[in-house]
C-alpha cells in the first residue's frame, strides 16, 4: 500500500521487485533501453509509477504468478507471504498474498521504496497485483517530493497532517482548488456543516486497489476544508468516503 485498512491494519503492507538472470537477449535489450542493465540498477529508473510498472511487466509480464514470485524474490525482500481472503475473488477460497520491497536512494538523498503486492490462487495462477513507489512522509512535508495519496502508506490522520502542513494558512480557495485537482481530487460538497465550506473526493475503484480488495471496503477519501475570515484555508479533515 501494506495499506491502512480501517485504522492501519494493512496500510504498511510491503511490496517490491526484482529481476533475474534468466532473461533472453531480446528482453535484456528492452530493459537496457530504459537505462537498467541488471537488477542492482533498478533504482536508476525514474521515480515514476508508470515506468516502474512497465519495467515489472517487461521482466515478468503484467500478470504475476507463483513462478514470477520465485524470480522476484531472489534479490528483493519478502515482507509478507500468507493466505488471505479477497472478497472480489471469492468469500471462501483463500489466496496467497505476497508483498515484496526494494529500497532506493535518489541522487538528492531522498529514500523511497519500490513495492509489488500480488494475489495468487491455489494453482499458482495470477489473480491481481499492484505496484507502488512509497516515500517518507517527512520528505513530502519538506517539499522534497510532491504529495499524492498513492505515494504513502498511511491512514487518514497522517494524510490530514501532511495536507494541513502543505495547505493550511497558505492557500486561498482558488489556489486550493488548483492544488486538489493536481492530486486527483474533485469537488463534491457533500454533507457540509458550518465548520467546513468545501469538500473534495479522492476516488478509487475498489476492484483495482489491493487494500480495498483485501478489506472488502472502498478506501476513497473525503477531504473537508474550512476557511478563515480572510479566505485562507484554516482547517482540513480527511475521512473515509464509502458511497455504498
C-alpha positions as CSV (number, residue, x, y, z in Angstrom):
1,X,0.0,0.0,0.0
2,X,0.6,-2.7,3.0
3,X,-2.3,-0.4,3.5
4,X,-4.1,1.3,6.1
5,X,-7.3,-0.7,6.4
6,X,-9.8,0.8,8.7
7,X,-7.2,2.1,11.1
8,X,-3.8,0.9,10.0
9,X,-4.1,-2.9,9.8
10,X,-3.0,-3.4,6.2
11,X,-1.5,0.0,5.5
12,X,2.0,-1.0,5.8
13,X,1.9,-3.8,3.5
14,X,5.1,-4.2,1.6
15,X,5.7,-4.8,-2.0
16,X,8.8,-4.7,-4.1
17,X,10.6,-6.2,-7.0
18,X,13.5,-7.6,-8.9
19,X,14.9,-9.2,-12.0
20,X,17.0,-12.3,-12.5
21,X,19.5,-13.5,-14.9
22,X,17.4,-15.8,-17.0
23,X,16.2,-13.1,-19.4
24,X,16.8,-13.7,-23.1
25,X,18.9,-11.3,-25.2
26,X,15.9,-9.5,-26.5
27,X,14.5,-9.0,-23.0
28,X,17.9,-7.7,-21.8
29,X,17.9,-5.2,-24.7
30,X,14.4,-3.8,-24.0
31,X,15.4,-3.5,-20.3
32,X,18.7,-1.8,-21.0
33,X,16.9,0.6,-23.3
34,X,15.4,2.0,-20.0
35,X,18.9,2.5,-18.6
36,X,18.8,-0.6,-16.4
37,X,21.4,-3.3,-17.2
38,X,20.8,-5.6,-14.2
39,X,18.7,-5.8,-11.0
40,X,21.2,-3.8,-9.0
41,X,20.5,-0.8,-11.3
42,X,16.7,-1.0,-10.9
43,X,16.8,2.2,-8.8
44,X,18.1,4.0,-11.9
45,X,14.6,4.0,-13.4
46,X,12.9,7.4,-13.0
47,X,10.7,7.8,-9.9
48,X,7.6,7.3,-11.9
49,X,5.0,4.7,-11.2
50,X,4.2,4.0,-14.9
51,X,7.9,3.5,-15.6
52,X,8.2,1.1,-12.6
53,X,5.1,-0.8,-13.7
54,X,6.4,-1.0,-17.3
55,X,9.7,-2.4,-16.1
56,X,8.0,-5.0,-14.0
57,X,5.8,-6.0,-17.0
58,X,8.9,-6.3,-19.2
59,X,10.6,-8.6,-16.7
60,X,7.8,-10.9,-15.6
61,X,4.7,-9.8,-17.5
62,X,1.6,-8.0,-16.5
63,X,0.1,-10.9,-14.5
64,X,2.3,-12.1,-11.7
65,X,2.1,-15.8,-10.9
66,X,4.0,-18.0,-8.5
67,X,6.8,-18.6,-10.9
68,X,7.3,-14.9,-11.3
69,X,7.5,-14.6,-7.5
70,X,10.3,-17.1,-7.5
71,X,12.2,-14.8,-9.8
72,X,11.4,-11.6,-8.0
73,X,12.2,-12.9,-4.5
74,X,15.8,-13.7,-5.4
75,X,17.1,-10.2,-4.6
76,X,14.2,-8.3,-3.1
77,X,12.9,-8.6,0.4
78,X,9.8,-10.7,1.0
79,X,7.8,-8.8,3.6
80,X,4.6,-10.9,3.6
81,X,3.7,-14.3,2.3
82,X,0.4,-15.6,3.7
83,X,-3.1,-16.8,2.9
84,X,-5.9,-14.2,2.7
85,X,-9.5,-13.9,1.5
86,X,-10.2,-11.5,-1.4
87,X,-13.9,-10.8,-1.4
88,X,-13.7,-9.6,-5.0
89,X,-12.4,-13.0,-6.0
90,X,-14.1,-15.4,-3.5
91,X,-15.5,-15.2,0.0
92,X,-14.4,-18.8,0.8
93,X,-11.4,-19.6,-1.3
94,X,-8.1,-18.5,0.1
95,X,-5.4,-16.8,-2.0
96,X,-1.7,-16.5,-1.5
97,X,-0.8,-12.8,-0.7
98,X,2.9,-11.8,-1.3
99,X,4.5,-8.4,-0.8
100,X,8.0,-7.5,-1.9
101,X,10.1,-4.4,-1.4
102,X,13.3,-2.9,-2.7
103,X,14.7,0.3,-1.2
104,X,16.3,3.1,-3.3
105,X,18.0,6.3,-2.6
106,X,17.8,9.2,-5.1
107,X,20.7,11.4,-6.1
108,X,19.4,14.1,-3.8
109,X,19.4,11.7,-0.8
110,X,15.7,11.0,-0.7
111,X,14.9,7.4,0.2
112,X,12.0,5.6,-1.3
113,X,10.7,2.0,-1.7
114,X,9.6,0.1,-4.7
115,X,6.7,-2.3,-3.8
116,X,4.9,-5.1,-5.5
117,X,1.8,-6.8,-4.0
118,X,0.4,-9.9,-5.6
119,X,-2.6,-12.3,-5.1
120,X,-2.1,-15.8,-6.5
121,X,-4.6,-18.7,-6.5
122,X,-4.1,-22.2,-5.2
123,X,-2.9,-23.3,-8.6
124,X,-0.2,-20.7,-8.7
125,X,-2.0,-18.5,-11.3
126,X,-2.2,-14.7,-11.1
127,X,-5.3,-13.1,-9.7
128,X,-4.3,-9.4,-9.1
129,X,-1.2,-7.3,-8.5
130,X,-0.4,-3.7,-7.8
131,X,2.9,-1.7,-7.8
132,X,3.8,1.3,-5.6
133,X,6.5,3.9,-5.1
134,X,6.4,5.0,-1.5
135,X,8.1,7.9,0.2
136,X,8.7,9.0,3.7
137,X,6.1,11.5,4.9
138,X,8.8,13.9,6.2
139,X,10.2,14.2,2.6
140,X,6.8,15.1,1.3
141,X,6.2,17.7,4.1
142,X,9.6,19.2,3.5
143,X,8.7,19.6,-0.2
144,X,11.4,17.2,-1.4
145,X,8.7,15.2,-3.2
146,X,5.1,16.2,-4.1
147,X,2.2,14.7,-2.2
148,X,-0.1,12.0,-3.7
149,X,-2.3,9.7,-1.8
150,X,-0.6,6.8,-3.7
151,X,2.8,7.8,-2.5
152,X,2.2,7.0,1.2
153,X,1.1,4.0,3.2
154,X,-0.8,5.9,5.8
155,X,-4.1,6.4,7.5
156,X,-6.5,9.4,7.5
157,X,-4.7,11.1,10.3
158,X,-1.4,11.0,8.5
159,X,-2.9,12.3,5.3
160,X,-4.6,15.0,7.2
161,X,-1.4,16.1,8.9
162,X,0.5,16.3,5.7
163,X,-2.2,18.1,3.7
164,X,-2.5,20.6,6.6
165,X,1.2,21.2,6.5
166,X,1.1,21.9,2.8
167,X,-2.2,23.9,2.6
168,X,-3.4,25.4,5.9
169,X,-2.5,29.1,6.3
170,X,-1.0,29.1,2.8
171,X,-3.7,28.7,0.1
172,X,-6.8,30.7,-1.0
173,X,-9.8,28.9,-2.3
174,X,-8.6,29.3,-5.9
175,X,-5.2,28.0,-5.0
176,X,-6.7,25.1,-3.1
177,X,-8.9,24.1,-6.0
178,X,-6.0,24.0,-8.4
179,X,-3.9,22.0,-6.0
180,X,-6.6,19.5,-5.2
181,X,-7.2,18.9,-8.9
182,X,-3.5,18.3,-9.3
183,X,-3.5,15.5,-6.7
184,X,-6.6,13.8,-8.3
185,X,-9.5,15.2,-6.2
186,X,-12.8,16.6,-7.3
187,X,-15.3,18.9,-5.5
188,X,-18.3,17.1,-4.1
189,X,-19.6,19.5,-1.3
190,X,-21.2,16.5,0.4
191,X,-22.8,16.9,3.9
192,X,-21.1,20.2,4.8
193,X,-21.7,21.8,8.1
194,X,-20.8,25.3,9.4
195,X,-17.3,24.3,10.2
196,X,-16.3,23.3,6.6
197,X,-17.0,25.2,3.4
198,X,-15.8,22.8,0.7
199,X,-15.4,19.1,0.4
200,X,-13.4,17.1,-2.1
201,X,-13.3,13.4,-3.1
202,X,-10.3,11.3,-3.9
203,X,-11.9,8.4,-5.6
204,X,-10.6,4.9,-6.2
205,X,-12.0,1.8,-7.9
206,X,-12.1,-0.9,-5.1
207,X,-11.6,-3.7,-7.6
208,X,-8.3,-2.0,-8.8
209,X,-6.9,-1.3,-5.3
210,X,-5.2,-4.0,-3.3
211,X,-6.1,-2.5,0.1
212,X,-9.7,-2.3,-0.8
213,X,-9.8,-5.9,-2.2
214,X,-8.3,-7.4,0.9
215,X,-10.5,-5.3,3.2
216,X,-13.6,-5.6,1.1
217,X,-14.1,-1.9,1.5
218,X,-14.0,1.3,-0.6
219,X,-11.0,3.4,0.6
220,X,-11.8,6.5,-1.3
221,X,-11.2,9.7,0.7
222,X,-13.3,12.7,1.6
223,X,-11.4,15.9,2.3
224,X,-13.2,18.7,4.2
225,X,-11.9,22.2,4.1
226,X,-12.6,25.3,6.2
227,X,-11.5,28.9,5.7
228,X,-10.8,31.9,7.9
229,X,-12.4,35.3,7.6
230,X,-9.6,36.3,5.1
231,X,-10.4,33.4,2.7
232,X,-7.3,31.4,3.6
233,X,-7.6,27.7,4.4
234,X,-7.7,27.3,8.1
235,X,-8.6,23.6,8.6
236,X,-8.5,20.3,6.8
237,X,-10.1,16.9,7.7
238,X,-9.6,13.6,5.9
239,X,-12.3,10.9,6.3
240,X,-13.3,7.7,4.6
241,X,-15.8,8.0,1.8
242,X,-17.9,5.0,1.0
243,X,-20.8,5.6,-1.3
244,X,-22.5,2.3,-0.5
